């Protein structure tokens, strides 16, 4: 009786928690209401199964308990019951799988008029590329990937010369226009996920995956990596901004082309900035003074840093070089020793230190 009562209480508590819990789906900002519908259908089917199974077990515990000197015994002779359970279970599984497979097939089949942008996932940041006026993205190859060519665009491909490279962690899209997202990963598994769009897709090194959506609400929506990708995973964030057509056109016109970046004259600190981006340093070290996983680089050079052992060290060239080459040599107070070791040649190390000094 105690076990039966406990099972009934579990069912009641689970239902009460479900209806009283403040958690629910985030507001939707795309055309994928079908994602919510498929999820709710799964909740209903699994919820009904949970309630029925637990109440049945509670009933069986009471109905077939030992009593009056009679001991319960197992009976395996009901083929009717077994087939009923097989059929009911199969129907439930099909009811959950079919909508999901149907929605997924639509998710990876964009309409012909969909605009395009590409995302490159890298520990621990996002890079964005859009086609230029020709409407085509240039071909890529891993041998071309470098600090100033994060996508590995083929410099000899004319289709890539007018590709637009977004400088920053923010991509804009126009309202009420289908958008196809092409996804690549430079190093490890990542997952491009915007909760309000109800869309996400794995990014696999060596593969190009894709999905599409139509934004339905103006706003700034956070991008998160939904695949554990290393120590900076939690900080791998970006934004998709949904604009009116005129605002989007102004933003698009301000983005530099691949050809322009190749022909741009050297800017002070550019090499160090590109290194910080390509190596993922900016995922843990902010350049605007905001808090992050590591000390901010803004105003860092020349200040006295307090170490975890209570000592103070002045941030100079020697300190920066040692901290970059051997991150665990000095642990700044209030920060965990999570920075991975990376190898820099002398020129790259000098460029990175010079960039930090300029901040």
N, C-alpha and C positions, 0 to 999 in steps of 0.2 A: 504493500500500500504506500509506503514511504517513497519508493522509486516511482510509482505511478504519479503520485502527487508532485514529485520533483519535476517529472517530464511535463506535466500540465502547467506548472508554474513557469517553466522555461519557455513554453509556447506563448503564454500570456505576457511574460516580460519582454520577449522578442517583439511581439506585435505592438506592445505599448511603447517600446523604445523606437520602433519604426515610425509610429505616428506622432510621437512627442519630440523626436530628435529634430533640431533646427537644420541639420544637414540636408541639402537637396541639390539638384542640378544648378549650375551657374546659368545666368541668362544667356540665351542663344543669340548669336549675331551672324548667322549664316543660313544657308538654305537646307542644312542637314538636320531638320526636325526628325527625319527617319532614324537618325542615330538614337535620339531620345526614345522614340517609339520602340525600337528594338531592345533598348536597355530596360525599359519599363515592362515589356513583355517577359523578358528574362526574370525580372524581379517577381512578377506575378506567378509564373510557373514554378520557380524555385521556392517562393514563399508558400504557395499552396502545398507543394510536396513536403516542405519542412513541417508544416502544421499537421498534415494528414499522417505522415509517417510517425511523428512523435505521439500523436493522440492514439494511433493504432497500437503502438508499442505499449502505451499506458493501459489501453483496454486489454491487450493480450496478457500483460502482467497480472491484472486483476482477474480476468476471466479464467485463465488457465493456471492459476497459482495452486500450490499444494494445499489441500484442505481435506478434512475428515478422513485422514489416513490414505488419501488417494494422491499419487505422485503424477505430475504432468510428464508426458512423453512426446518426443518429436514424431511427426507424421509427414512423410515425404510422398504421399500418394495422390496429391491433388494436381493433376495435369491442367485442369481448368483454371485453377488459381495461378499456376505458373505462366500459362499462356496469357492470361489477363494482365499479369504484371509486365510481361515482355512487351505486349502490345501498347499498354499505357505508357511505359517508359520510352518506347520508340517514338510514339506520337509526341511526347513531351520534348524529346531531343530534337526531332525534326522541327517542331514549332519554334524552338530556340535558334537552331542553326539556319533554317531557310531564310528568315528575314535578314540575318546578319550577312549571309553570303550574297543575297540580292543587293543589299545596300553597298557592300564592298565592291561588287562588280560595277555599280554606278559610280562609286567614288574614284575609281581609277580609269574612268572613261569620260574625259572632259568633252564639252561641246566644242564644235568647230571654231566658234568665235571667242574662245577663252584666250585672254592675255597670258603671258608667261613670265615667271621669274625663277631663278635658280638659287638654291641655298647650298652652301658648303659648310658642313659641320666640322669643327676642329676643336680639340681640347684648348680652351673651354670658351668658345665664342662662335658666332655665326658670321658668315660672309654672304653677300647678296650680289647677284648679277642679273641684268635685264638685257633683252635684245635691243639693238639700236633701231634706226629708221628702216633698215632692211627687214626687220621682223625675225631675224635669225640669230641664234647664238653661235659663236665661233666654236670650232672643234677644240678639244682639249687633250692633253696627254700629261701623265705624271712627271715626265722628264722636264717639263717646262715650269713646274711649280717652284716658286721661290718667294723671297720676302716681298717683292714687288709684283708678283704674279700668282696670287693665292689660288686661282682657279686652274692654273696650268694652261692658259689659252695659247694656242699655237700662234706665234707672232707672224707667221707667213700666211695665215688664213685670212683672206679679205673679209669674210663674214664676221670675224671677231674684232676688227678694227673699231667698229662703232658700238661694240658692246658697252653697256653702262655699268660701271663698277660703283656700288654704293659704299661710301666711306663712312662707316659707323655701324652701329648695331640697331638700325631702324629701317624697315622697308615700308613703302607706302603703296597702297592699292586703291583703285577707284571704287566708289560705292555702286552696288547693283550691277557689277560686271563680272562674269565668270573669270576665275583666276586659276591657272594651272601652275602647280608648284613642283619643280624638279629638284630632287634631293640627292646630294652626294656627301660622302664622308672622307676626310683626308687621312684619318688615323685609326680610330676605333669606332665601334657602334655608337650611333647617336639616334635620337628620335625627336622630330620636329612636332611640337604639340602646342596648340592654342586652344585652351578649354572652351572659350566662347564660340569657336568655329566648329566644335565637335569633330575635328579632324586631327589625325596624327598619322605619322608614317615612319617606319624605321629607316635609318640611313646606314647603308652597309658599304664598307670600303670595297672598291672595285665594281660597284653596281650603281645604276641610276634608277631610283624609285620615284614615284610621282603620285599626286592626288589633285583634286580640284575642289573649289568651293566658290560660292558667290556671297560676298559680304553684304549684309543687309542693314547694318547700323554703323553710323559714323562713330569713331572712337579710337582709342589707343589700347591695343590688346597685347598682353605679355606672352612672349614665346618662351617655352621651357623645354629642356631636354628631358624626355621621359625614359631614357635608357641610361643606367648607371655607367658613367664613362670615365671615372677617375676622381681624384681628390677635389677637383674644382667643379664637379658636376652640379652641385647645388647653386653655383653662381653662374651657370651657363644660361644667361637670359638675354632676351632681346625684345623687340616690339614690332608688331604689324600695325600700321596706322591706316585707317580707312578714311579717305577724303572724298569730298565732292569732286566732280570732274575737273573744275577749274583749278582747285588747290592741288590736285594730283598732277596736272599738266605743268604747273609752276615748279613743283618739287622735281619732276622728271627732267625738266629743262636744266636744272642746276647740277645734275649728276655728271661726273666726268666720264669720257669714253676711254676705252683701253688704249687707243692710239695716243690720246692726250696724256695719259699717265706715263707712257713710254717716252714721249717727247718733252715732258715737263723738265725744266731746269732743276738741278739739285736744290733742295730747300734745307736750311739748317736743321739738323736733328732728324731728317726724314728717314735715314737708314736705321737709326735707333728706334724710331716710332714703328717702322715696318717690322723690325725684329721683335719688338714687344708684342705686336699683334700676331705675327706668325708663330711665335713660340708660346702664345697663350698667357704671357705675363699679365696682360691687362685684365684677365679674368679675376685675378686675386689682388692686384695692386691698382687702385684707382688713380686717375691723374687730375681729379677735380677736388680732392680732399674728402670725398665721401668714404664711409666705413666699408671695409671689405674683409676678405679672409687674411690679407696681408697688409702691412703698413702702406698708407697712401704715398705716392711719389711726389705729390704736390708739396713743395716746400721742404722736402726731406733733406736735400743736400745742405750741409753746414750745421744742422741741428744736432743736439745731443740726444741720442736714443737710450732709453733705460732698458737694460737687458733683464732676462728672467731671473738672473742671480743677483740683481740689484745694482750691478755696475752700470756706468754710463760710458758710452762710446760716441765720439764725434763722427758724424757721417761725412767721410771724405772719399777721394778716389780709391784709396787702398781698402777702406771698409766695404765699398760697393763691389769692388772686384772680388774680394774674398766671400762676400755674402752671396754673390751670383754663382761663383764656382763651387762653393761649399756652403749650402744654405743652412746647415746645422752647426756651423762654426759659432754663430752668435744668434741666439733666439731672443727676439724683442719681447718684452713683457706684454702679456695680454694676447699673444698670438701663438697658435699651435705650430709645432715644427713639421708642417706638411708640404713644404715646398720641395718638389722633386729636383734632383741634380740634372743639369744640362751642360753639354759641352759647347763652348764658344771659342772660336779662334781669336787671336789677339785683336784683329781689326773689328770684328763684331762686338767683342767685349768693350772695346774703347767707344764704339758708336752707341752702345746701350748705356754705358755710364755717362756719356756726354748728353744723351737725351734726358736722363734722370736729372742731371745737373741743371738743364735748361728749364725744368719744371719747378 
